[in-house]
Amino acid sequence: MSQLITCRTCKQQVSYNAKFCPNCGEREPSAFVYKWSTIIFAILFLILVIYGIYTFAF
């Protein structure tokens, strides 16, 4: 069973794996969600690395 997400254009439920929204035709309706989750993960990773370096150095 695939996860459902909300299309960023028409706000309808779409499969997470969909290449386009069947309701409005938006290409990669999940791309925005993927980009934000990647950015948040990268920021958290950097915070942990900086914290680790800081605690290890002192």
Secondary structure as the mmCIF struct_conf table of DSSP 4:
data_model
#
loop_
_struct_conf.conf_type_id
_struct_conf.id
_struct_conf.beg_label_comp_id
_struct_conf.beg_label_asym_id
_struct_conf.beg_label_seq_id
_struct_conf.end_label_comp_id
_struct_conf.end_label_asym_id
_struct_conf.end_label_seq_id
STRN STRN1 LEU A 4 THR A 6
TURN_TY1_P TURN_TY1_P1 ARG A 8 CYS A 10
STRN STRN2 GLN A 13 SER A 15
TURN_TY1_P TURN_TY1_P2 TYR A 16 ASN A 17
BEND BEND1 LYS A 19 LYS A 19
STRN STRN3 PHE A 20 PHE A 20
TURN_TY1_P TURN_TY1_P3 PRO A 22 CYS A 24
STRN STRN4 ARG A 27 ARG A 27
TURN_TY1_P TURN_TY1_P4 PRO A 29 SER A 30
HELX_RH_AL_P HELX_RH_AL_P1 ALA A 31 ALA A 57
#
